[in-house]
Amino acid sequence: MSGFLARLREGDADHPPLSSTSAARTVVAVRGFHKFAVADGLAAVDPASAVKPPTPAKRLPKALPLADVEAILEAAGAPGTALALRDRALLEVLYGTGARISEAVGLDVDDLDAVDGTVLLRGKGSKERLVPVGSYAREAVDAYLVRGRPELASAATGTGNGGALFLNARGGRLSRQSAWAVLVKAAERAGVSADVSPHTLRHSFATHLLDGGADVRVVQELLGHASVTTTQVYTLVTVDNLREVFATAHPRARD
């Protein structure tokens, strides 16, 4: 069975080599088949019981350069309409707090504390955390609350919007899918060619904090990670950045 796993990874003339993730899925399927065969009396021995699937390579989060983030934020607020004010506020909050997209669209107006400059985010498992909001995000949200949200709220019908902070054109709470579309469209207008997903600004938030010298445990608290191990993956990105800078800047870094 271990030879089978090796051939999956190496490939042959008729089959391309599989990545560790694809090989792991194949091994899991084969293990399940042999386990079923033994349980059903079709086989006396399970030859796959001692074989463990390969560990998939750890994927590093994708973070945007600061210049790309700033271009996206600027592109979101250019037109000056109520929706543009909302889009700018939304993206500023995502990057300024490291909020998940679901946490951002789940915000109510009352979750903002203008006095303390914080926002209450509700994360996975209904866990709550208070996160500071920087001046850029506060200014964008204030502009939206004064000149954008009232116009959007006026279109609400029925039960209204429940005090949601970010509203859609019909006055209801903005959905995750619509918030994702806001980010993608802003990236397109900004000319950012990198793939942009709902987590892109969150990844960028964490990476830029660590690049600036923030302690990993502080970043853990800001992101709402239960374990610092989850947060430490961002330090790998930072180390890679340091290596790149070192390799290009130090006169004796290259062979």
N, C-alpha and C positions, 0 to 999 in steps of 0.2 A: 504493500500500500504506500509506503514511503517513496518507492520508486515511481509509482503513479503520480504522486505529488510533484516529484522532481521533473517528470516529463511534462506535466502541465505548465510548469514555470519555464522550462527550456524550449518547449515546442519541438516540432519535427517538420519533415518535408511537406506534410499535409495539414498541419495545424500550427498556427502562430503561437508564440509563447504568451501565456496569460499573466496579467498583473497579479499582485498578491491578493487584491480584492476579489478578482474573478476566480482565481484558484481557490480561495477560501470558500466561496459560494459553491463551487463544484465539489469540494471535499465535504462540506456540510451535507450536500444532497446525497453523496455516495455513502456517507456515514449513516444517514437516515434510512437509506435503502437496506444496508446490511443489518441495521438494528431491527428493522421491520422483519427481514427474512428470518432472523434468529427467533424473534418473538412469535412468529407465525409457524415455526417448525420447519421452514424451508431450508434452513442451514443450521449446522451444529456449532459453528464458530463464526465470530464476527472479526474479520481480519482488519477492520478499520477502527476498532475501538481505541487503539493506542495512538492513532494518528491525529494530531492537532492541526487545525487550519493555520496557514501562515498569518502572522500579524500584519494587517494592512499598514502601509506607510502613513505616518502622521501627516495630515494635510495642514499646511500653514495657512492662517487666515490671509485674505487678500486685503491689503490696505492701499488706499490711494495716496499719492504725494499730496502735500498740503496745497500746492498750487492748483491741483485738479479739484480738490474739495472746495476751495474758495471760488473757482470758476463755476462749479455746479450751484453753489449757493447764490452767486450773483445772477446766474441764468434763471433761477427760479423766481426772482422778484422783479425782473425787468419791466413787464408791462404795466404794473401798478393797479390792476383790477383787484377785486375782493378775492378771487381765486389765487391770483399771484401772491397777494399778501399772505394768504393761508399757506401756500406752497413754500414760501420763504420761511415762514415761522416753523412749519413742520420739519423742514430739512435742517434748520438751525437747531431745533430741539434734538433731533436725532444725532447730529454730530456733536452738539454741545453737552449732551448728557450721557451719550452711549446707550440710549434706550433701544430696546428691541422695537421693531415696527408695531407689534401688537400692543406693547406698552404705550407707545406714542398715541396710537389711534384710540386707545382705551382711556386716555386722559379726560378728566372733566375740568371745567374752568376752576372749580374749587380746589383742585389738586395743586394749583400754583400758589405759592406764598411769596407775594411781592416784597414783603418786609424782610424776610430772611433770605430771599433770592434762592429758593429751593423748589423742587417739584417732587411730588409723591408718585413713585412708579410702582405698579403692581406687576410683579414678575411671575415666573413659573411657580406653580403650587400656591398661588395667591399670596406669595411672600411680598411684603412691602419694603421699600427702601427710600430714604430721602437723598436726593442728589442735588448738588449745587448747580445753578444755571448761570452761565457766563453772561456778560453784558451784551454780546451780539445777539444771543438767543433771546434775552429778555427784551431788547429793543424790537426785535422782529415780532415777538409775541404781542407786545404792547401795541404795535402798529396794527397788527391783525385784529386784536380785540376792539380797538377803537374804530378802525375804518373798514375792516373786512368782515368780521364775524356777524355784526348786526345785520348787514345786507343779506348774508347767507341764511341767517336764522329767520329772517322775515318770510322765507319761502317754505318754512316747516309747516306741515299739516298734521292733523290727528294728535298723537301723543307728543309731538315735538321731538326734541333731540336729547332729552334727559340731562341737559347741562354739559353735553360733550364739548370739548375744546375745539377739535378740528371737525368742521362740517363739510358736507358735500354741497353740490349746487342746489339740491332740493331741501336743504336745511337739516338733513339727518346726519348721523355720525358717519364720518369718513371710514371706509372699509380698508382692510389691509391691502387688498388688491389695488384699490385706487391710490393708496399711498405709495405703493411700489411703482405704479405708473407715473406718479409725480416725479419720483427720483430718476427713473429711466429717461423721461422726457427732458428733464433739466440737464442730465448728462449729455444727451444728444445735442441740445441747444448750445451747451458749453464746448462741444467738440471733444469730449473725453471719450477716447476709443476703448478704454478698458471695460471689461464686463462689470456691470454695476447691479448689485442685488440688494434686497432689503437690509442685509447685514453689513454692507460695504462701509457705511458711515460708522457703524458700531465698531467694526474692526479698525477703521482709521482712527477713531477716538482713542481706543486702547493703545494702539501702536504709537501714536503721536505723543500720548502721555508718557509712555515708557522711554521714548526717544528723548523727551524733555527732562528725564531724570526722576519721574514719579516712582514710588515704591510699588512693587507688584501687588502687595496686599491692599494698598489703597485702591489700585485699579480693580482688584477683585471685588471690593466693597461697592465701588461705583457701578460695576457691571452686574452685580447681583449673583456672582458665581458662588455656589455652595462650597466649592473646594478651590484652593489656590492652584492646584494642579491644572485645572481647566484654564486658568488665566496665564499660566507659565508658557503656554504655547506662543503667546505674543512675544515673549522674550526671545524666542528663536528668531522671529522676524527681525527684532532689533539687533541681535548679534549678527545676522546676515548683512544688515545695513552697515554695521560697524566694519565688518570685513571688507565690504565693497569700498567704503570710504578710505579705509586703511590702504587697500591695494592700489587705489588710484592716487592717493595723496602722499604716501610715504616714499621717499626716494629710494629706500632699500627694501621695499615690500615685495618686489618682483624678482624672480630668478634671473 
